[in-house]
Amino acid sequence: MSRLVQYITALPALFVAASAFSQSFDNVTVDRIANGFAFAEGPAWSRDGFLVFSDVPESKLLEFKLGQKPSLLRANSNGAMGNAFDAQGRLYTCETHLRRVTRTDKKGKVDVLVERYEGKRFNAPNDIVVRRDGQVYFTDPAFGNQEDTRELDFFGVYHVSPRGEVDLIAKPSGRPNGIALSPNGRVLYVSNSDERNIRAYDLDSKGAASNERVLVSGIEGIPDGMRTDEKGNLYLAAKEILVYTPDGKSLGSVALAETPSNLAFGDDDLQSLFVTARTSVYRIRLDAKGSVQY
């Protein structure tokens, strides 16, 4: 862990916000809290007080607590990408190398949640979110050499019920990437890397999706991970961090020293935005409070 650094000098942040948003960003700073990774992704905050994230090329899952250096949570993570916690504190992980989604309980036992759709292996599950009632949603694109081993002839957005039943929500022409839920769990958001947009879906009490629509289009950069705050505003990792209202209106943007890949709200008050960005992990303190599904 000698490559990792803790609380490097704060980097200035550029944030232009609409007056309709109560957050003031005049003095917002971005702290780089760790670096030296091959490609950091998939941050997820545990209610037990730590951040989990992936170093994808190194096939590692890492754990970070404020005031400490990141520690190894799991070696040989099978190309772990996106991560999420459920209401029971279990960790869900998209394993790109084995093309599956796993669930790890609090004792460290790993179970395969899903790995096939209609008898065929997934492309490479990318990002994931779990609703507080146990409904799971994940994206399944294919990037780079993942294209060479595909068994499915489409990119997918999937729903997994608490009983383990797999339902295909959408087959977009472009590759779905980041995924997030509204604070009340009634709207699902999916970013698309090729179409440069964000789609929204209404969710019912059983987790079924309907009313697909494009919420944001013409995004600058490649849309990746997303999260929502308690007011339902969307935070998207793209060329920089982009912020939108629940109806898709732009609120502003935060520029980082590196291109962000994903993000998660955390700390005890959920007012820190943890951002994975290529070789580093950053922390931004906000007035806004993040929404969680536990």
C-alpha positions in Angstrom: 0.0 0.0 0.0 3.0 2.3 -0.2 1.6 3.9 -3.4 -1.4 5.2 -1.6 -1.5 8.6 -0.1 -3.8 10.0 2.5 -5.3 13.5 2.4 -3.1 15.1 -0.2 -3.3 18.9 -0.4 -6.9 19.9 -1.4 -7.4 20.5 -5.0 -9.6 23.5 -6.1 -13.0 22.6 -7.5 -14.9 24.4 -10.2 -18.6 24.3 -9.5 -21.2 26.4 -11.3 -24.6 25.9 -9.8 -28.1 27.2 -10.6 -29.7 29.5 -8.1 -32.6 27.1 -7.7 -30.2 24.7 -5.8 -29.6 25.6 -2.1 -26.0 24.2 -2.1 -23.4 26.9 -2.1 -20.2 25.8 -3.9 -18.1 29.0 -3.7 -15.7 27.4 -1.2 -16.1 23.8 -2.1 -12.8 21.9 -2.3 -11.9 18.4 -3.6 -9.6 16.3 -1.3 -7.6 13.5 -2.9 -7.7 10.9 -0.2 -5.9 8.0 -1.9 -4.1 7.4 -5.2 -1.8 5.0 -7.0 -4.5 2.7 -8.5 -4.7 1.2 -12.0 -8.4 2.2 -12.4 -10.6 3.0 -9.4 -14.3 2.3 -9.8 -17.5 1.2 -7.9 -17.5 3.2 -4.7 -20.1 2.1 -2.1 -20.6 3.4 1.4 -21.3 0.9 4.2 -23.5 2.0 7.1 -20.8 0.4 9.3 -18.6 3.4 8.4 -16.3 2.6 5.5 -16.0 2.9 1.8 -15.6 -0.1 -0.6 -14.3 0.4 -4.1 -12.7 -1.6 -6.9 -9.3 -1.4 -8.6 -10.5 -3.1 -11.7 -7.3 -4.0 -13.7 -5.7 -5.2 -10.4 -8.8 -7.3 -9.7 -9.0 -6.0 -6.1 -11.7 -4.8 -3.7 -10.4 -2.2 -1.3 -11.8 -0.8 2.0 -11.2 2.8 3.1 -11.8 4.4 6.5 -11.2 8.1 7.1 -7.9 8.6 8.8 -6.5 5.3 7.6 -4.9 4.0 4.4 -7.0 1.8 2.1 -6.7 -1.9 3.0 -7.3 -5.0 0.9 -10.8 -6.3 1.3 -10.5 -9.0 -1.4 -7.8 -10.1 -3.7 -8.6 -11.9 -7.0 -12.0 -10.2 -7.1 -12.7 -11.5 -10.7 -12.5 -8.0 -12.2 -14.9 -6.4 -9.7 -16.5 -3.2 -11.0 -19.7 -1.8 -9.5 -20.6 -2.4 -5.8 -23.6 -1.8 -3.6 -24.8 -2.6 -0.1 -28.3 -3.7 0.8 -30.4 -3.1 3.9 -28.8 -6.0 5.7 -25.3 -4.7 5.1 -24.5 -7.3 2.4 -22.2 -6.4 -0.5 -23.2 -6.9 -4.1 -20.5 -6.9 -6.7 -20.4 -6.9 -10.5 -17.6 -9.4 -11.5 -16.7 -8.5 -15.0 -14.2 -11.4 -15.6 -16.7 -14.2 -14.6 -19.6 -12.2 -16.0 -21.7 -12.5 -12.9 -23.1 -10.7 -9.8 -22.2 -11.9 -6.4 -23.4 -11.2 -2.9 -21.1 -11.2 0.1 -22.6 -11.5 3.6 -21.1 -9.7 6.7 -19.1 -12.8 7.6 -17.4 -12.8 4.2 -19.3 -15.7 2.5 -19.6 -15.1 -1.2 -22.7 -16.4 -3.1 -23.4 -16.1 -6.8 -26.6 -14.1 -7.2 -27.0 -14.3 -11.0 -24.7 -15.3 -13.9 -27.0 -16.2 -16.8 -30.1 -14.9 -18.7 -32.1 -17.5 -20.5 -29.2 -19.9 -20.3 -26.6 -17.5 -21.7 -23.8 -15.8 -19.7 -24.1 -12.1 -19.2 -21.8 -9.8 -21.2 -20.0 -8.2 -18.2 -22.1 -6.8 -15.4 -21.0 -3.2 -14.8 -22.9 -1.3 -12.1 -25.5 -2.2 -9.6 -28.0 -0.8 -7.0 -30.2 -2.4 -4.4 -33.5 -1.0 -3.3 -34.3 -1.1 0.4 -36.9 -3.9 -0.2 -34.2 -6.2 -1.8 -34.9 -5.5 -5.5 -31.6 -5.5 -7.4 -30.9 -3.6 -10.7 -27.7 -3.8 -12.8 -26.3 -2.9 -16.2 -24.7 -5.3 -18.5 -22.7 -3.7 -21.3 -19.5 -4.9 -23.0 -16.4 -2.9 -23.4 -13.1 -3.7 -25.1 -12.3 -7.4 -25.3 -15.5 -8.2 -23.4 -17.1 -7.9 -26.8 -15.2 -11.0 -28.0 -16.7 -13.5 -25.6 -20.4 -12.4 -25.7 -23.1 -15.0 -25.7 -25.9 -12.5 -25.7 -26.4 -10.4 -28.8 -27.7 -7.3 -26.9 -26.7 -5.0 -24.0 -29.1 -5.2 -21.1 -30.5 -3.5 -18.0 -31.8 -6.2 -15.5 -33.9 -6.5 -12.4 -33.4 -9.4 -9.9 -36.2 -10.0 -7.4 -35.6 -11.0 -3.8 -36.5 -14.6 -5.0 -33.7 -14.5 -7.6 -35.9 -14.2 -10.6 -34.2 -12.3 -13.4 -36.2 -9.8 -15.5 -34.8 -7.9 -18.6 -35.8 -4.2 -18.3 -34.3 -2.8 -21.5 -32.1 -3.6 -24.5 -30.7 -0.2 -25.4 -28.8 0.2 -28.7 -26.0 1.8 -26.8 -24.1 0.5 -23.8 -25.8 1.1 -20.4 -23.3 2.0 -17.7 -24.2 3.7 -14.4 -27.3 3.1 -12.4 -29.1 4.8 -9.5 -32.4 5.0 -7.7 -34.5 8.0 -6.6 -34.6 8.5 -2.8 -38.1 6.8 -2.6 -37.0 3.9 -4.8 -39.7 4.6 -7.4 -37.5 5.8 -10.2 -34.6 4.0 -11.8 -31.9 6.0 -13.6 -29.5 4.4 -16.2 -26.7 6.3 -18.0 -25.7 5.2 -21.5 -22.1 5.6 -22.6 -22.7 5.5 -26.4 -26.0 7.5 -26.5 -24.6 10.1 -24.1 -27.9 10.2 -22.1 -29.7 9.2 -19.0 -32.9 7.2 -19.1 -35.5 7.0 -16.4 -37.9 4.2 -15.5 -40.8 4.1 -13.1 -40.7 1.2 -10.6 -43.7 -0.4 -8.9 -43.9 -2.0 -5.5 -42.8 -5.3 -6.9 -39.8 -3.8 -8.6 -41.1 -3.9 -12.2 -40.1 -1.1 -14.5 -42.2 0.9 -17.0 -42.5 4.3 -18.7 -39.0 4.4 -20.2 -38.0 7.9 -21.2 -34.8 10.0 -21.9 -34.3 12.3 -19.0 -31.0 14.0 -20.0 -29.4 14.0 -23.5 -26.3 15.5 -25.1 -24.0 14.8 -22.1 -20.5 16.0 -22.5 -18.1 13.1 -21.9 -18.9 9.5 -21.4 -21.7 9.0 -18.8 -20.7 6.6 -16.1 -21.7 6.1 -12.4 -24.6 8.0 -10.7 -26.0 8.7 -7.3 -28.9 10.8 -5.9 -29.1 13.2 -2.9 -32.1 13.3 -0.5 -33.9 15.8 -2.7 -33.6 13.5 -5.7 -30.9 15.5 -7.6 -28.7 13.3 -9.8 -24.9 13.4 -9.6 -23.3 11.9 -12.7 -19.7 11.0 -13.4 -18.9 12.0 -17.0 -16.3 14.5 -18.3 -16.6 16.0 -14.8 -19.3 15.6 -12.1 -22.6 16.8 -13.5 -25.6 17.6 -11.3 -29.2 17.5 -12.5 -32.6 18.0 -10.9 -35.0 15.0 -10.8 -36.6 16.3 -14.0 -33.2 16.5 -15.8 -32.4 20.2 -15.6 -28.7 21.1 -15.2 -27.6 22.4 -11.8 -23.9 22.7 -12.3 -20.7 20.7 -12.6 -17.6 19.9 -10.6 -14.2 19.6 -12.3 -11.6 17.2 -11.0 -7.9 16.7 -11.8 -8.9 13.3 -13.3 -11.9 12.1 -15.2 -14.4 10.6 -12.7 -15.7 7.1 -13.1 -18.2 6.7 -10.3 -19.3 8.2 -7.0 -21.1 7.5 -3.7 -22.3 9.6 -0.8 -20.9 8.7 2.6 -19.6 9.6 6.1 -21.9 9.5 9.1 -23.9 12.4 7.9 -23.9 11.3 4.2 -22.7 14.8 3.2 -19.4 13.6 1.6 -19.3 12.7 -2.0 -16.6 10.0 -2.6 -15.5 9.9 -6.2 -13.4 7.3 -8.0 -11.4 8.9 -10.8 -8.9 6.8 -12.7 -5.9 6.5 -10.3 -7.4 8.2 -7.3 -10.3 8.5 -4.8 -11.5 12.0 -3.9 -13.8 13.3 -1.2 -16.0 16.4 -1.5 -17.9 17.8 1.5 -21.4 19.2 0.5 -24.3 20.8 2.2 -26.5 18.3 0.3 -27.2 14.9 2.0 -27.0 11.7 -0.1 -29.9 9.2 -0.3 -29.3 5.6 0.5 -31.5 2.5 0.3 -30.8 1.1 3.7 
